[in-house]
């Protein structure tokens, strides 16, 4: 739990703080970077346990997808891929700044978003996808008409298909 500004500072189980839920305000970079350090420790533990970094996917739903994009595109550009479901990055995100300086191959982004999402607007997710694509990320955006800020079975099945493609079972047997 951490204090969450959109809830007037009440404690909430969120990945990081936001000044408000919108895409045109500054990011709360201190709390984002703090969580990136904690998640880097988890990634390093997996590597120590024998998981190759190019067999690690990072992703999440809503704020978790935003967290995944920060973690992968700013600090772990050698992971297998990133997924972001009903997620967005702020217009002047630190992710975009980092990618402007990048010259290496970046992890693919699998993104899904419902057109009826009233918390994280579809246009924010679409704008994030276009911006990342313009900065060299191979992206796909799967649109779900009439889906609000939630997951549906089709979305999960498409994500599963993407995961199996990124991490085929045969390769797992070799590691």
C-alpha positions in Angstrom: 0.0 0.0 0.0 1.1 3.5 -0.7 -0.6 7.0 -0.5 -2.4 7.6 -3.8 -3.0 11.2 -4.8 -6.1 10.6 -6.9 -7.7 9.2 -3.8 -6.8 12.3 -1.7 -3.7 10.5 -0.3 -5.5 7.5 1.0 -3.5 4.3 1.1 -4.1 2.1 -1.9 -2.5 -1.0 -3.5 -1.2 0.7 -6.6 2.1 0.3 -8.4 3.0 3.9 -8.2 1.5 7.3 -7.4 -0.1 9.6 -10.0 -0.9 13.3 -9.7 -4.2 12.5 -11.4 -5.6 9.9 -13.7 -5.0 11.6 -17.1 -2.4 11.4 -19.8 -1.4 15.1 -20.0 0.1 15.7 -16.5 3.6 14.9 -15.3 4.5 11.4 -14.1 5.2 10.7 -10.5 8.6 9.6 -11.5 10.0 9.0 -7.9 7.4 6.4 -7.1 7.7 4.8 -10.6 11.5 4.5 -10.3 11.2 3.2 -6.7 8.9 0.4 -8.0 11.2 -0.3 -11.0 14.1 -0.9 -8.5 12.0 -3.4 -6.6 10.8 -5.2 -9.7 14.4 -5.3 -11.0 15.3 -7.2 -7.9 12.6 -9.8 -8.8 13.9 -10.1 -12.4 17.4 -10.5 -11.1 16.2 -13.3 -8.7 14.6 -15.1 -11.7 17.9 -14.9 -13.6 19.8 -16.2 -10.6 17.3 -19.1 -10.6 18.2 -20.0 -14.1 15.6 -18.2 -16.2 17.2 -16.6 -19.3 16.3 -12.9 -19.5 15.2 -13.3 -23.1 12.6 -15.8 -21.7 11.0 -13.2 -19.4 7.8 -11.3 -20.3 6.7 -8.2 -18.4 3.1 -7.0 -18.4 0.0 -6.1 -16.6 -3.5 -4.6 -16.5 -4.2 -0.9 -16.2 -1.5 0.7 -14.0 0.4 -2.6 -14.1 0.7 -2.3 -17.9 2.1 1.2 -17.5 4.5 -0.1 -14.9 5.6 -2.9 -17.3 6.3 -0.4 -20.1 8.5 1.7 -17.7 10.3 -1.3 -16.4 11.0 -2.9 -19.8 11.6 0.1 -22.1 13.7 2.2 -19.6 15.6 -0.6 -17.7 15.2 -4.0 -19.3 15.2 -3.7 -23.0 16.5 -7.3 -23.4 13.4 -9.0 -22.1 11.3 -11.2 -24.4 8.3 -8.8 -24.6 5.8 -6.6 -22.9 2.1 -6.7 -22.6 -0.2 -3.8 -21.5 -3.9 -4.3 -21.1 -6.1 -1.2 -20.7 -2.9 0.8 -20.1 -1.3 4.1 -21.1 1.7 6.3 -20.7 1.6 10.0 -20.1 2.2 12.3 -23.1 5.7 13.3 -21.9 6.6 9.9 -20.4 10.1 9.1 -19.3 9.7 6.0 -21.4 9.5 8.2 -24.6 12.5 10.2 -23.4 14.5 7.0 -22.9 13.6 5.5 -26.3 14.6 8.7 -28.1 18.2 7.9 -27.0 17.9 4.1 -27.8 19.6 2.4 -30.7 19.1 -1.3 -29.7 16.3 -3.7 -30.7 13.4 -3.3 -28.3 11.0 -5.9 -26.9 7.7 -6.3 -28.8 4.6 -4.7 -27.2 1.2 -6.6 -27.2 -1.5 -4.1 -26.2 -5.3 -4.5 -25.7 -7.9 -1.9 -24.9 -11.6 -1.6 -24.8 -13.3 1.2 -26.7 -15.8 1.8 -23.8 -13.1 2.2 -21.1 -14.1 5.2 -19.0 -11.2 5.1 -16.5 -8.3 4.7 -19.0 -9.6 6.2 -22.2 -9.1 4.1 -25.4 -7.6 7.2 -27.1 -4.8 7.2 -24.4 -3.9 3.6 -25.1 -4.0 4.3 -28.8 -1.8 7.4 -28.5 0.7 5.3 -26.4 0.8 2.7 -29.0 1.4 5.2 -31.9 4.1 7.0 -29.9 6.0 3.7 -29.0 5.7 2.6 -32.6 7.2 5.9 -33.8 10.1 5.3 -31.4 11.0 1.9 -32.8 8.9 -0.5 -30.8 7.2 -3.3 -32.7 3.6 -2.9 -31.5 0.2 -4.5 -31.9 -3.0 -2.9 -30.6 -6.0 -5.2 -30.2 -9.2 -3.2 -29.9 -12.3 -4.5 -28.1 -15.5 -2.7 -28.9 -17.9 -2.0 -26.0 -15.4 -3.3 -23.4 -15.0 -1.1 -20.3 -12.0 -1.1 -17.9 -11.9 -4.9 -17.7 -10.7 -8.1 -19.3 -12.7 -10.5 -21.4 -12.1 -14.1 -22.5 -11.1 -13.2 -26.1 -8.5 -10.8 -24.9 -7.0 -13.4 -22.5 -7.0 -16.0 -25.3 -5.2 -13.5 -27.7 -2.7 -12.8 -24.9 -2.1 -16.5 -24.4 -1.5 -17.0 -28.1 1.0 -14.2 -28.1 2.8 -15.5 -25.0 3.1 -19.0 -26.5 4.5 -17.4 -29.7 7.1 -15.4 -27.7 8.0 -18.3 -25.5 7.5 -21.5 -27.4 7.5 -24.7 -25.3 10.3 -26.2 -27.3 12.6 -23.4 -26.3 11.6 -23.9 -22.7 12.9 -27.5 -22.8 16.3 -26.2 -24.0 16.7 -23.9 -21.0 
